[in-house]
Amino acid sequence: MADEVKADEVMDEAKPDEVMPEKSEKQPRRGAKPGWLWPVGVMATSLAGAGVLLLRGCWHRRMSWPLRAQGYSYQVCLSCGVKRLFDEKQFSSYGPYRYDLNELITWEKRQHEESYYPQEQRPAS
């Protein structure tokens, strides 16, 4: 019975308008990041990546095996469909990227014409 009286006295000592913090409430730690910061960072990173993709476009990393048409070899990007000429002797691609194969063939012919017919050297007057 003495224990019961002591418990009642302890209860009476606590003021009713004071709220005692419970142990189950989580106290914020120092240096802890807020919960909203991480998703905002992920969103900003993904938006930046999308912006780079829009400005840069396809990186042409997935190229097909060389194909042969109209006497020329070329490769096709499997992501966007752009074409690039391919040298079978050196086994490497070269030249600009174009969607039209005829433009690539015209570019190749111009490169060979310029190498066969060098411009005349004129003396300075």
Secondary structure, 3 states (H helix, E strand, C coil): CHHHHHHHHHHHHCCCCCCCCCCCCCCCCCCCCCCCHHHHHHHHHHHHHHHHHHHHCCCCCCECCCEEECCEEEEEECCCCCEEEEECCCCEEEEEEECCHHHHHHHHHHHHHHHHCCCCCCCCC
